[in-house]
């Protein structure tokens, strides 16, 4: 006599039958090109780093990375695209730290970001540079602070948008230095630079590649960096912490995959990142852009995301930052 299986038992046996095929698919990974989502427009600092990294990782994986830029929306559309993709390693996010540790904190429907995506690994880290207009009446961090204390709220700090790392860095700097400044958000980097050169805004935090051309022309000045760096373009710039003890943060770049992506897949991706980090051409490109190679695996990344999210959540709460 045949005893019919109950539905739960039937599903369990069906899943067990499929398990060898799933493992085989992971062993064969990747068998097709990998889609890399970047939450910024083409040509920006993160986009350039992501494309360089994808090219350097491709030889180890035997497959190319196809870059897709999904900018705007504080990075949320790009993040959602990856989070909703199949957890098979064929869609990944290459992002800046603020996309993961800060901007999700501003969402009206907040969720734990590490339930949506899983870390593959970090590849790069860079301090933010504090840049001021050449027309501003201060040429050092100490002079800026002294001027801001004498003129509360009159120093305008620009950023490319509310809740971005440049904005949060501004708020952290103001609190650490004991000054009042005015945050002026823009919708794009081009207008920020125009107004910074004209002196309509006096200061901004950001990564070095965004500023190099105008610094070389003398239109703006770099007066400090938020964390140590070995990269050539940042040599000679003083640490802001020398003037404002305890003030420090960095921007980093990493790859994330959809939550529940198998470890066998993420490990292959991270191994390819480690191989890329030994590529002389990639090292030179990173150095030229003011970026240090900084490797961290999935477990370290989870801890870092938790730590930095707590820091930025405090800044957001104290500064009462909200997205419109």
Steps between C-alpha positions, in 0.01 A plus 500: 500500500630847409472760775439848353746769607366806679563833319777609740689172455458523122647854492792391719584208273466725195744751645743221587482373143585846367792555742766332282401723207523814718845401625608426142383847391706657779804293403466621141462865606532720309372356175391835354586872537431667835283810523658772718255766621656835592275751686656805331507652154771394257829684532490563874764378744312184606413417139865526393616282790233240430585474132872473576432230759271303269767491231761384753273226642390359164814291429464308829132425437522443127197720444451873446314749717223695327466836676157658541471847652184561704553843651270724700256434780778507762613163367175328593396392146838335443491331839147371442595366158773287654300397808216373279727311259558128510751404769727325253793740468408629155385841627719690746521852639821703491442795728647761730470458875230765541263298279506225763578664835317832475236542231289196604463665842300781338239273345146535633465122495831410659624145493824338606713543188685174570173310456477640147857460376803304615860624493741346250796717595659842516761601246580867561497772760557874472474795732280790414683819414386831648507748211433873519447769241810701410281806565430394861678699773664189652786279383516236773270297722590715800420819309168358379399409854602840635303675225194281558508575873516873426226473235253229619303342216668709228731228365310305236594133458377344177415138427355306209189415702337462841615195692807429290835441665617855417195638683545274802873576506414870511268451797755285681773759438283788625415316821856384558637852443226675697389725213179587317502466122228497235450193284410572138387186313523478122354253252826443317874547526537734201307790655678445832837558336378809315373661819803392702735666251282813500499511880123458531578206727826492688578136581423138421612150598560246225743261337809635326422407136208745502728792582842441344451708184374809681764469773771494233352818351496673839121549498454298819727388785530164679569576865468165677407133485272300727724192539855386419584399143804378309378612158713744303241779444439532875861524613569814698140564599457524879265282696201701622531312829819695567276804545178326605600207723291187449352605167546228241313299240569341163307409190547144381391297201377143507302235318171370641279220370133422566432351843521120512755482218688174567837531674661294226408777253596797719830331585582469129422867450712605796790282381481684165505833689812390687667404172405837351659676797834355390462636147762777446280684250209512746728614781626785286147603401388503862803705607437756226146545631604553861379158608676239715451128445328371815381140513238368740303179473129439569520461879714811547266690270192406703665632816610819324153566360349462849763728656479780243121485478486568875729803458299651217167425668613715793598783264169475313303506826690793654492706179134405439573407141202389292451439131236727348 
